[in-house]
Amino acid sequence: IWIFTKQHAFAYDPANRKFKTSSFNCRKENLLVSEVIEDNSENLWIACYNDGLYRFNKKSGENTRLDSKKFISSLPTSLCFDSIDNKLWIGTFDYGLLRWNCTTNESEFFSADRNDPQALRASLIMDIAKDRNNTIWIATYAGGISYLKRRTDQKVQFNTIGLEQKLPENNIYALAVDRKGFIWASSFKGLTKIAPSGELITNYNRNNG
């Protein structure tokens, strides 16, 4: 268990049943962590909404802030690790979506383009989730929900669910995948249930009780 506060990070020691201060540190004292996720190499990836993206190795204590040339946003909002490809998906507030290759330490950005039917519709990424079929789902503000199915040729093409597909609204704040593989999306207009195929099943709002 890890707990991040404005100035420190604490790790739970199950042997002593106590929390201890870790060696993780960032450049700013007012630490604002939006999400933390672990990769295959015991690295914690820490999205600091006001200070960029950090990689912290739990064993060695090595603490690295990603180079601004490879990760140009200081406002990461969400993280999702794909253990099959050993790649980290990173949502940002201002530059769209980034895919970080944890093997080569190379990055690739995917920006929004409303004129391209296979691109994201908005650059503000609110949340990212991976379903049981290893499909990556992206919740955006003003661009609905985009999803990326795994392809053998590794080509990135997004399908998007929006108002035209009967999504209640295009401002989606969070995603979750249940035990049966259905995707749930939250908005100010309720909770939407989506099939793994991308088909909208139903939307629950205050009228449903």
C-alpha positions in Angstrom: 0.0 0.0 0.0 1.3 3.4 -1.0 0.0 6.8 0.2 1.0 10.0 -1.4 0.6 13.3 0.4 1.5 16.9 -0.6 5.1 16.5 0.5 5.8 12.8 1.1 5.2 9.2 0.0 4.6 6.4 2.5 4.9 2.7 1.9 3.2 0.1 4.2 5.6 -2.5 5.8 3.4 -5.6 6.4 6.1 -7.2 8.6 6.1 -4.3 11.1 2.5 -3.2 10.3 3.7 0.3 10.0 4.0 2.9 7.3 7.5 4.2 6.5 8.6 7.2 4.5 9.9 6.3 1.1 12.8 7.9 -0.7 10.5 9.2 -3.5 10.7 12.9 -4.0 9.6 15.3 -6.7 10.7 18.8 -7.6 7.7 20.5 -6.0 6.7 20.4 -2.4 3.0 20.7 -3.2 2.7 17.3 -4.7 -0.6 16.6 -6.5 -0.7 12.9 -7.5 -3.5 12.1 -10.0 -2.7 8.3 -10.4 -0.1 5.7 -9.5 0.5 2.4 -11.4 3.1 -0.4 -11.3 4.8 -2.0 -14.3 6.4 -5.4 -14.9 9.7 -4.3 -13.4 8.5 -3.1 -10.0 8.6 0.5 -11.1 5.9 2.8 -9.8 4.8 5.3 -12.3 3.5 8.4 -10.6 1.5 11.0 -12.4 2.0 14.4 -10.7 -0.6 16.7 -12.1 1.5 19.8 -11.4 5.0 18.3 -12.1 4.9 15.7 -14.8 5.6 12.0 -14.7 7.9 10.1 -12.4 9.3 6.6 -12.4 10.2 5.2 -9.0 11.8 1.7 -8.6 10.7 0.1 -5.3 13.8 -2.0 -4.9 16.6 0.4 -5.8 14.8 3.6 -4.8 15.9 5.2 -8.1 13.7 8.2 -8.8 13.5 9.6 -12.3 11.4 12.4 -13.8 10.7 11.8 -17.5 12.6 14.1 -19.8 10.5 16.9 -21.1 11.7 16.2 -24.6 10.0 12.8 -24.4 7.1 13.8 -22.2 6.2 17.4 -22.9 3.2 17.7 -20.6 3.4 18.6 -17.0 -0.2 17.7 -16.5 -0.7 13.9 -16.6 -4.2 12.9 -15.6 -4.4 9.1 -15.9 -2.3 6.0 -16.4 -2.9 2.5 -17.7 -0.2 -0.2 -18.0 -0.4 -2.8 -20.8 1.5 -5.8 -19.4 1.3 -7.7 -22.7 3.2 -5.0 -24.8 5.0 -3.6 -21.7 3.8 -0.2 -22.6 2.3 2.6 -20.4 -0.6 4.7 -21.7 -0.6 8.2 -20.3 -3.5 10.6 -20.5 -2.8 14.4 -20.3 -4.7 17.5 -19.7 -3.3 19.4 -22.7 -1.6 17.1 -25.2 -3.8 14.1 -25.6 -2.6 10.6 -25.2 0.9 9.2 -24.9 2.2 5.6 -25.2 5.5 5.0 -23.4 7.5 1.9 -24.4 8.9 0.6 -21.1 11.4 -1.6 -23.0 13.0 1.0 -25.3 12.1 4.2 -23.2 10.6 5.7 -26.4 7.3 7.6 -26.5 4.6 8.3 -29.0 1.9 10.9 -28.9 -1.6 10.7 -30.2 -3.3 14.1 -30.6 -6.9 14.9 -31.3 -8.2 15.5 -34.8 -11.9 15.8 -35.3 -11.4 15.6 -39.1 -9.8 12.1 -38.8 -12.4 9.4 -38.0 -9.6 7.1 -36.6 -8.1 9.7 -34.2 -9.1 11.0 -30.8 -11.8 13.6 -30.7 -10.4 15.6 -27.7 -7.0 16.3 -26.1 -8.2 16.4 -22.5 -8.0 12.8 -21.3 -10.0 12.1 -18.1 -9.4 8.3 -17.6 -8.0 5.2 -19.3 -9.0 1.6 -18.7 -8.1 -1.8 -20.2 -10.8 -4.5 -20.5 -10.5 -8.3 -20.5 -9.9 -8.4 -24.2 -6.9 -6.0 -23.8 -8.8 -3.2 -25.5 -7.7 0.2 -24.3 -10.6 2.6 -23.5 -10.1 6.4 -23.2 -12.5 8.8 -21.6 -12.2 12.4 -22.8 -13.7 15.7 -22.0 -15.8 17.0 -25.0 -14.7 14.0 -27.2 -16.7 11.1 -25.8 -15.1 7.7 -25.4 -12.4 6.3 -27.8 -11.2 2.7 -27.7 -8.2 1.0 -29.3 -8.4 -2.7 -30.2 -5.2 -4.7 -30.3 -3.9 -5.2 -33.8 -1.2 -7.6 -35.1 0.4 -4.8 -37.2 0.5 -2.5 -34.1 -1.2 0.2 -36.1 -3.1 2.6 -33.9 -6.7 3.3 -34.9 -9.3 4.6 -32.5 -13.0 4.0 -32.6 -15.1 6.7 -30.9 -18.5 6.6 -29.1 -20.2 9.9 -28.9 -23.5 11.7 -29.2 -24.1 10.2 -32.6 -23.8 6.7 -31.0 -26.4 7.7 -28.3 -23.8 8.5 -25.6 -25.7 10.8 -23.2 -22.9 13.4 -23.4 -19.3 13.8 -24.6 -17.8 14.8 -21.2 -16.8 11.4 -19.6 -15.1 11.6 -16.3 -14.2 8.0 -15.3 -14.2 4.4 -16.7 -14.4 1.0 -15.0 -14.6 -2.6 -16.2 -16.7 -5.1 -14.3 -16.2 -8.8 -13.8 -18.3 -9.7 -16.8 -16.2 -7.4 -19.1 -18.7 -4.6 -19.4 -17.4 -1.0 -19.5 -19.0 1.6 -17.3 -18.6 5.3 -18.0 -19.6 8.1 -15.7 -20.8 11.6 -16.7 -23.1 14.3 -15.3 -25.9 12.6 -17.2 -25.5 9.3 -15.4 -23.8 5.9 -15.6 -23.5 4.3 -19.0 -23.1 0.5 -19.6 -21.1 -0.4 -22.7 -20.5 -3.8 -24.2 -16.9 -4.9 -25.1 -17.8 -4.5 -28.7 -18.5 -0.8 -28.2 -22.3 -1.1 -28.3 -24.1 1.1 -25.8 -26.4 -1.1 -23.6 -28.1 1.4 -21.3 -27.7 4.6 -19.3 -28.7 4.9 -15.7 -29.6 8.3 -14.3 -31.7 9.7 -11.4 -34.9 8.8 -13.2 -33.9 5.1 -12.7 -33.8 5.6 -9.0 
